[in-house]
Amino acid sequence: MREILVVASGLLAGLVAWLPCAVGLAAHRYKLGGAEIKTSNRWVLLGTRAPGSFSVMGRIVFILVMLIWLGIFFGAMAVPMLVAKVLGVPSDSPSIGHAIYANMFVAAVAFVCGPAIWRRLAL
């Protein structure tokens, strides 16, 4: 049961880390391709603005948000190992490796589904 929780934490950490990256990459490709964003969602419109169009305070906030996101991203990568440690799973358990594979599987699925999610949000 503990090993299943470690693998599940790898799946969840993959969702937290890779899904925003995949959707963001799809948004970037669409924006560079000249696609028009037809949404009225303020968050989507804010997320697709060029950072150079922000005020000085906006740029500082942007940098802080990116640093926080970097911490969340790398923190999510460490979640399976932390869950294994808390649950007392040995460090040489194959479940930790399975959690890493699960994380990479979620990454692959997210990058395949990212453009579809982006189109649903913005177009």
Secondary structure by P-SEA (a helix, b strand, c coil): caaaaaaaaaaaaaaaccaaaaaaaaaaaaaaaccccccccaaaaaaacccccccaaaaaaaaaaaaaaaaaaaaaaaaaaaaaaaaccccccaaaaaaaaaaaaaaaaaaaaaaaaaaaccc
